[in-house]
Structures are given as structure tokens and as C-alpha cells.
Amino acid sequence: MPQTSSAAFFSSPARVPAFLFPGLLSALLLAGCGSFGTGQAYEPEDFDSTTTHTRNYAASEAQTCEAARRALLSQGYMVTAANADLVTARKSFQPAAETHVEVEFRVVCAREGGAGSASGGRSTVAFATALQDRYGLKKGSNSASLGVGAIGSLSLPFGGSNEAMVKVASQTLTDERFYDRFFTLVERFLQGGGPDMPADAEDAPKPATRPAATTFPVAPSPNRG
């Protein structure tokens, strides 16, 4: 009886029934996908904490956002937008010779209810988020064409080079200590106050209203003949 080598067995498609090919193909695809890992970037988002990006203050929205604006300015951030309920700012960093980092800070101020607060029902929650963009230096050399008779043209490297900063990563900062230092600084500016700190709309003096004038009926004058 002729012997069949193992190499001939695996190399011959006739040895594997046709109905088994779909199953084998699926198994190979699953094995290949498993080698790349199944982890997702958003898996740590368990939504179990509300203290990292938020802080409550006994102040109005305008006062809280103004304190946030001053806190960012004091740390070298360039404010790009500021109003009664929103502040955005940017700051640039250079951690390495060929690496550039930009941090964009965004603060949203929203009124909170509750008559039992220390400020007589006036409370604001501040939401802070910092986005970090990382840029890397991309280098590319120039080339020049040189005509060489019957051969045609040759592409030779040129002396100069093109360099450009390209974004290589973008990530929301989640370090609780980073935000805690910011919120503590906002609290300091709120406590410091100042004459130019915006007043709460509820505390603003109301315009005085004059009482309505009282009119009396006038008796008709007698006709004189």
C-alpha cells in the first residue's frame, strides 16, 4: 500500500472536504482578530465619578466663569472666549525639541438650584475639560531631476528638506490632581473677589418705580351769560 507523506496531505485540497472550508476560514479570521487585542480606548469610562471634572461654588455663573478666566490667565493660558457661562483658553508646551503640545481648556458654568446653600440659594457647578494635542516634526527631503543624455532623467536628493509639525495624538486629560489644582485656584479668586467681579443678577439693584399719579375729578365751571 503506498504511503502518503504529511506534507502531501496538507498541500492537497482534496484531503479537506469542501463543506469544512467556511468553518476553517472563520476560525482563521477569529484567530487573526484575537492577536490584535480586543481592548477599547473607552473601556475605562465607567461613569462612576462626578468629582474629577466638576466642582460646586457658592456664586453665580458669571462670577464662577470670571474666576475661572482669571485662574487660567494667571497660569499663562491665552483666553480665546469668555462670557457669563463659558470660558475657553489655550496654552502651548515644548517638552522636547521635536515635540509640541497644546492644551485647550474649556469651562462651562451652570446654575444649581437649592435654597439651603450658603449663598441663599445661589450655587453654580463648574464643568472643566482639558484636551491635549500632541504634534511631532515630520521631515521630508527634496529631490531634483537631472537629465543624463539617452538615459533620460535621474532623481537625485536635493540639499534642502521640508519640515512640518503634524498632529500625532489627541487626548482628554483625566488626571484628578490636575483639575483639583485648577478648581482650588478658582476658589481663591472667588474668595478674593474685587470691585470688578460681576454681580449676580438677583443681587443687582432694581430700578426705582414712581407711584402712579393720582387724578381727581375737576368740577365743570359755571356758564357765564
Backbone torsions as a table, in degrees:
resi	resn	phi	psi	omega
1	MET	NA	128.3	-177.1
2	PRO	-68.4	141.5	179.1
3	GLN	-89.9	143.3	178.6
4	THR	-114.0	124.3	-179.4
5	SER	-71.9	156.4	178.1
6	SER	-65.1	-33.4	179.3
7	ALA	-65.2	-39.8	178.5
8	ALA	-67.3	-32.6	180.0
9	PHE	-64.6	-46.7	-177.6
10	PHE	-75.5	-25.4	-178.4
11	SER	-85.5	-13.3	-177.3
12	SER	-97.0	115.3	-179.6
13	PRO	-67.2	-17.7	-178.9
14	ALA	-69.1	-18.2	-178.8
15	ARG	-76.1	-19.3	-178.7
16	VAL	-105.9	120.4	179.6
17	PRO	-59.7	147.1	-175.7
18	ALA	-62.6	-32.7	-176.1
19	PHE	-72.1	-11.4	179.3
20	LEU	-89.1	-12.8	-177.1
21	PHE	-61.7	-45.7	179.0
22	PRO	-58.4	-39.8	179.9
23	GLY	-67.1	-41.6	178.5
24	LEU	-64.5	-39.3	180.0
25	LEU	-65.0	-41.1	178.5
26	SER	-64.1	-40.4	179.6
27	ALA	-64.1	-40.3	178.8
28	LEU	-65.6	-39.9	178.8
29	LEU	-64.8	-42.5	179.1
30	LEU	-64.8	-39.0	178.7
31	ALA	-65.3	-38.4	178.7
32	GLY	-66.9	-41.3	178.6
33	CYS	-65.9	-36.1	-179.1
34	GLY	-66.6	-26.6	-179.3
35	SER	-70.2	-21.3	179.5
36	PHE	-87.2	-6.3	179.8
37	GLY	87.9	150.7	-177.9
38	THR	-112.4	6.5	-178.8
39	GLY	-69.7	144.6	179.0
40	GLN	-116.5	149.2	-177.8
41	ALA	-66.0	-27.1	-176.2
42	TYR	-93.2	6.8	-179.4
43	GLU	-60.9	-35.8	178.0
44	PRO	-67.7	-8.8	-178.6
45	GLU	-75.8	81.1	179.6
46	ASP	-95.5	-2.4	174.9
47	PHE	53.0	42.6	-179.4
48	ASP	-106.8	0.7	-178.5
49	SER	-132.5	137.3	177.3
50	THR	-122.4	20.5	-176.8
51	THR	-108.4	-16.2	-176.4
52	THR	-68.7	-46.8	-173.3
53	HIS	-106.4	4.9	-176.5
54	THR	-132.7	153.7	175.1
55	ARG	-156.7	139.9	179.5
56	ASN	-97.6	141.0	178.9
57	TYR	-132.7	145.4	176.2
58	ALA	-85.6	70.6	-178.3
59	ALA	-157.9	171.6	178.6
60	SER	-81.2	170.5	177.6
61	GLU	-61.2	-45.2	-178.0
62	ALA	-63.2	-40.9	179.7
63	GLN	-67.3	-40.8	-179.8
64	THR	-65.4	-45.5	-180.0
65	CYS	-68.7	-32.6	176.2
66	GLU	-66.9	-40.6	176.2
67	ALA	-64.5	-37.4	176.9
68	ALA	-65.5	-39.6	178.3
69	ARG	-62.2	-44.1	179.9
70	ARG	-67.0	-37.5	178.9
71	ALA	-63.1	-42.6	179.3
72	LEU	-68.6	-40.6	178.1
73	LEU	-62.1	-36.7	-178.1
74	SER	-68.2	-17.6	-179.5
75	GLN	-104.7	12.9	175.5
76	GLY	88.1	9.7	177.1
77	TYR	-77.1	144.6	175.6
78	MET	-96.7	113.6	-176.7
79	VAL	-73.3	126.8	179.6
80	THR	-102.1	-20.8	177.5
81	ALA	-158.8	143.1	179.7
82	ALA	-156.0	125.4	172.8
83	ASN	-147.6	-163.6	-171.7
84	ALA	-69.6	-20.2	-177.5
85	ASP	-135.3	10.5	-179.2
86	LEU	-151.8	136.7	175.1
87	VAL	-137.6	130.3	174.0
88	THR	-127.3	144.3	-178.1
89	ALA	-153.1	158.3	-179.2
90	ARG	-132.3	152.3	176.6
91	LYS	-146.5	140.5	-177.6
92	SER	-106.1	144.5	178.6
93	PHE	-132.6	153.2	178.3
94	GLN	-130.8	78.2	-177.0
95	PRO	-69.4	-23.5	179.4
96	ALA	-146.7	168.2	-175.0
97	ALA	-61.8	-36.1	-176.9
98	GLU	-113.2	23.5	-179.9
99	THR	-131.8	132.0	179.3
100	HIS	-126.1	135.5	-178.1
101	VAL	-127.1	135.4	174.7
102	GLU	-123.8	134.2	178.1
103	VAL	-115.1	122.6	176.7
104	GLU	-105.6	121.0	-177.0
105	PHE	-103.8	135.9	-179.3
106	ARG	-133.6	125.6	-179.9
107	VAL	-124.4	127.3	177.0
108	VAL	-115.9	130.3	-179.1
109	CYS	-110.8	124.5	-177.5
110	ALA	-129.5	137.2	-178.9
111	ARG	-69.8	139.5	175.6
112	GLU	-111.4	143.3	178.2
113	GLY	-85.8	179.7	178.1
114	GLY	120.1	114.2	-177.8
115	ALA	-81.4	-7.1	-176.1
116	GLY	-95.9	12.0	-178.2
117	SER	-75.3	165.2	-176.8
118	ALA	-67.7	-19.4	-178.2
119	SER	-100.3	22.3	177.6
120	GLY	72.6	39.6	179.1
121	GLY	93.2	-1.7	-179.6
122	ARG	-98.5	112.3	-178.3
123	SER	-147.1	145.8	-178.4
124	THR	-135.4	138.7	173.2
125	VAL	-105.3	130.9	179.6
126	ALA	-104.5	128.2	176.6
127	PHE	-107.0	122.4	-177.1
128	ALA	-120.9	135.0	178.1
129	THR	-141.0	133.9	178.3
130	ALA	-120.6	126.8	179.3
131	LEU	-109.1	126.3	-179.1
132	GLN	-106.3	121.5	175.6
133	ASP	-108.0	129.3	-179.5
134	ARG	-111.4	131.9	-179.5
135	TYR	-118.6	142.2	177.7
136	GLY	-121.0	155.3	-178.7
137	LEU	-83.4	121.3	177.6
138	LYS	-104.7	123.6	-177.4
139	LYS	-108.0	143.7	176.1
140	GLY	-149.6	131.6	-177.7
141	SER	-88.9	145.5	176.2
142	ASN	-82.0	153.7	176.6
143	SER	-130.7	149.6	-179.8
144	ALA	-125.7	144.4	179.4
145	SER	-90.8	136.9	-179.2
146	LEU	-126.4	122.3	179.6
147	GLY	-75.6	131.4	-178.8
148	VAL	-129.0	75.2	172.4
149	GLY	49.2	-127.8	-175.5
150	ALA	-70.7	-20.1	-178.7
151	ILE	-68.4	-31.7	-176.4
152	GLY	112.7	-126.9	-179.4
153	SER	-127.5	146.0	176.8
154	LEU	-116.5	140.6	177.8
155	SER	-95.1	113.5	-178.0
156	LEU	-112.8	146.9	178.7
157	PRO	-62.5	139.6	179.4
158	PHE	-97.9	160.0	-175.4
159	GLY	-67.3	-33.2	-176.1
160	GLY	-82.9	174.2	178.8
161	SER	-147.7	149.6	176.8
162	ASN	-97.0	131.8	178.2
163	GLU	-129.4	133.5	-179.3
164	ALA	-147.3	146.9	176.1
165	MET	-89.6	124.0	-180.0
166	VAL	-121.3	146.5	179.4
167	LYS	-72.6	127.2	-178.1
168	VAL	-114.6	-13.9	-179.7
169	ALA	-162.3	151.9	176.6
170	SER	-147.6	128.0	-173.6
171	GLN	-150.8	140.2	174.5
172	THR	-80.3	127.7	-179.8
173	LEU	-71.5	135.0	-177.9
174	THR	-126.0	12.5	-179.3
175	ASP	-71.2	116.0	-176.9
176	GLU	-63.4	-34.4	179.9
177	ARG	-67.0	-35.1	177.9
178	PHE	-60.4	-47.8	-179.5
179	TYR	-73.0	-32.6	179.6
180	ASP	-63.8	-39.6	177.5
181	ARG	-65.0	-38.4	178.5
182	PHE	-65.5	-47.2	-178.6
183	PHE	-64.2	-35.2	177.0
184	THR	-64.7	-39.1	178.0
185	LEU	-67.6	-37.5	175.5
186	VAL	-61.2	-41.6	178.2
187	GLU	-61.2	-38.7	178.6
188	ARG	-63.6	-41.4	179.4
189	PHE	-71.1	-31.4	175.8
190	LEU	-68.0	-40.7	179.0
191	GLN	-68.9	-34.0	178.6
192	GLY	-68.1	-35.0	177.5
193	GLY	59.6	-133.6	-178.6
194	GLY	128.8	157.4	-178.1
195	PRO	-66.1	-23.0	-178.4
196	ASP	-94.5	5.8	175.4
197	MET	-70.9	131.1	-176.8
198	PRO	-61.7	141.0	179.7
199	ALA	-86.0	153.2	177.3
200	ASP	-70.4	143.3	-178.8
201	ALA	-62.0	-32.2	-180.0
202	GLU	-73.1	-24.3	179.9
203	ASP	-90.5	-8.6	-178.2
204	ALA	-67.6	141.4	-179.8
205	PRO	-63.6	136.7	179.4
206	LYS	-82.3	143.1	178.3
207	PRO	-65.1	136.8	-179.2
208	ALA	-69.5	140.1	178.7
209	THR	-111.5	133.3	178.2
210	ARG	-81.3	141.7	177.3
211	PRO	-67.2	147.5	-179.7
212	ALA	-64.6	138.4	-179.5
213	ALA	-67.6	136.4	179.8
214	THR	-89.1	127.5	179.7
215	THR	-106.7	140.4	179.0
216	PHE	-114.1	144.5	177.6
217	PRO	-67.5	140.0	-179.8
218	VAL	-102.9	126.6	-179.8
219	ALA	-69.3	139.0	179.3
220	PRO	-66.2	141.3	179.6
221	SER	-75.9	143.2	-179.0
222	PRO	-68.1	145.8	178.8
223	ASN	-74.6	133.9	178.8
224	ARG	-104.5	124.6	-178.1
225	GLY	-83.4	NA	NA
